[in-house]
Amino acid sequence: MIEYKNRYSQTDKPDNLGRWARLAVYKNIRIAWISRIDIKGKIVFTVACHFPTMQNDTANEHKVFNSLDEAKDFVKERWDWFVNAIS
């Protein structure tokens, strides 16, 4: 089961320094980092996987999403793929 821990801000808004992140954690191991980014008033969520996915010739996959739920779904999908690949 993947858990999400707040980093910097405890709300949906960034902290007073503009930082906001959610850490995807599996059995106390961080497997992904999700950041909230405001680009000219448009909010997007970037995902950086911290486990090998070998997509586009890089061991750690990165993607951008329009919602936090989409970002979390992506982490779960890629984590499930990874666990199945190594078992």
C-alpha positions, 0 to 999 in steps of 0.5 A: 500500500502506497502512503502519501506524506506531506512535505513543506505544506499541510494544505493544498496551497504552497507554504510561505516560500512557495514549496509544496510536495507529497512523498509517495512512500512504500514500507518506509521507502520513498518511491516518488516525489510529487510537486505542485507547480504554478505556471502563470496561474495554471497548476500542474503536478510533476511526478519523479519516480525514485525507482527504475522504470527505464522509460525514454532511456532514463532509469527514473521516469518523470511526468506532468499531470493536471491533477494530484489524483492523476499523479497518484494514479500514475505512481500506483500504476508504475509501482505495480508494474515495477513490483510485477517486473521484479517478482 
